[in-house]
Amino acid sequence: MCGIVGYIGHRKASDVIINGLKRLEYRGYDSAGIGLLNGELNVTKCKGKVVELEKRIINSDDTSTVGIGHTRWATHGEPNDVNAHPHWDGDQNFALVHNGIIENYDALKKELTTKGHIFLGQTDTEVLAHLIQEIQKVAKCDFVTAVQMALKQVDGTFGIAIVNKNEADSIIVARKGSPLLLGIGDDEIFIASDASPIIEYTNKVVYLDDDEMAIINRDGYQVKTISNIELSKEVHELEMSVEQIEKAGYPHFMLKEIHEQKETIADCMRGRLVVSENRIVLGGISEVLDRLVNARRLIIAACGTSWHAGLVGEYLFESLAKMPVEVEYASEFRYRDPLINSDDVMLVISQSGETADTLAAVREAKSKGALVLGICNVVGSTIARETDAGIYTHAGPEIGVASTKAFTAQVTVLSMMAILLGQRRGKLNDKYASELIQEMSRIPDKVEQILKQTEAMDEISRLFTYAPNFLYLGRSYNFPVALEGALKLKEISYIHAEGYPAAEMKHGPIALIDEHMPVVVVAVTDHTNEKMISNIEEVRARKGRIIAITNEENSDVQRLAEFAITIPSTLDPLSPLLTVIPLQILSYQIAVYRKCNVDQPRNLAKSVTVE
């Protein structure tokens, strides 16, 4: 989950790298470092954010045009100056940066220690640097061969970039399980974990796949496998802009992304929701649609917020398409020997398209003959390339670590898929399908109505800033929304929160309710409304503080709640697209009042590319 940037060309490398690391800081911000080649190899690194690194090099007169940089999310070894990347080999001839986990680092470290290697820190990355050094010394081979031989000995995942002072005009990169791409400019090449650091310089990229490496110099680049087989790689064009990764006047990326949801939901539907013809067109899965329609069951796998979207999907597919669905934590899926058949379909959901556990689920399902589909946001990501077919959400870059617009875009895609499958399977009557499609087209404007209430919600957020715990309750389509609301609050405000199906409150959580407990109730006027009112009465009887997310016309819930946040009415299956937005705003405002780092909450990173 670390971020890597590299550069070789005609610009001042430190400027390119520092700027790129700032763009990648959502991937990790425990420490940062830079290695620059300019006759000698100079490494500067420190604990803390990239701005701390920038302070250390700001007065440098280094004119180097070759270098690598890293922003860290700690796995092995606490965040400090020593464990920050880049890491040297024992002779300080070369330095490398690494994203991933070397699982057999301990055994390698013990073996290298017996051969006289001395380690300064606790990271697995430092072990890889010393292993390359040892192999080159013993095998008496060239540096590229030593890197290849070392990478064949390591278990785990890696995205690495290496600079060597004895090969001053080159950078070596390699990947297995951790994303890396090359940005191709005019007489310059950029290296990055994703496109955000390079988009202001070039829109042409080459994606490295697993077990591939590139040797980059001033004349260009050569891609080969780690087994030394030369490859020809396609150059792709990026579909993003610099403006999309700027704050655009908002104090935080998260707030900007919350307010973008009117546009991102509309963008997700554009060209797919054909309102005039009452139909859905999903070109990304058109070639496999028959197999999906006739699938024995649908297995949805995801992590975090995407898993909550998958739970909404379960309700959608079962209700609208009458299709058996199982929703799995991707992190558990392959470790329990899942029973998968060739007539099953796996649907994986990932904002980044690089989530390590979700990618492992893809490979597990494919190995057992299932059709594997993907829903992701990042064009050209590993999951997008490795799935059999899929649908992009077109939400644009999401920089805030706490996911907002990605969730509603994922639910939008799932809603369209469920309607389409319901129609194709003959389980959704034409009248209701038409109503759903018509109503989906109205969702962006209804989102805008909710966003106009942001200031009105501020007083509720201020009042509960110091609450130690929150309980979130929902039923049916809005049970996953309760889970997502609780997750948002935990992620960015550090307040303990739990989401539950409302009826499960009596099976334990009710013991926690007293006059100090805020209970957020998602209670829309659907078929569960009367049951939700009963649950609210149970909370009131124990003096819980009720914050209700409800429809404008739901006077019963508004009367019972201490605070009511009203939203426009919609059809039941589409309600999560509206009910989740007040919960995002509530979490954001509470975190701001608590003076938390909203965009970069402690211990978290945006893209979980390690297991």
Secondary structure, DSSP 8 states (H G I E B T S, - for coil): --EEEEEESSS-HHHHHHHHHHHTGGG--SEEEEEEESSSEEEEEEES-HHHHHHHHTT-----SEEEEEEE--SSS-SSTTTSS-EE-TTSSEEEEEES-BTTHHHHHHHHHHTT----S--HHHHHHHHHHHHHHHH---HHHHHHHHHHH--B-EEEEEEETTEEEEEEEEEEBS--EEEE-SS-EEEESSSTTTTTT-SEEEE--TTEEEEEETTEEEEEETT--EE----EE----GGGGS-TT-SSHHHHHHHTHHHHHHHHHTTTEEGGGTEE--GGGGGGHHHHHT-SEEEEEE-HHHHHHHHHHHHHHHHHS---EEEEEHHHHGGG-----TTEEEEEEESSS--HHHHHHHHHHHHTT-EEEEEESSTT-HHHHHSSEEEE-------SSS-SHHHHHHHHHHHHHHHHHHHHTT-S-HHHHHHHHHHHHHHHHHHHHHHTTHHHHHHHHHHTTT-SEEEEEE-GGGHHHHHHHHHHHHHHH--EEEEEEGGGGGGTGGGG-STT-EEEEE--SSTTHHHHHHHHHHHHHTT-EEEEEEETT-HHHHHH-SEEEEE----GGGTHHHHHHHHHHHHHHHHHHTT--SSS-TT--SS----
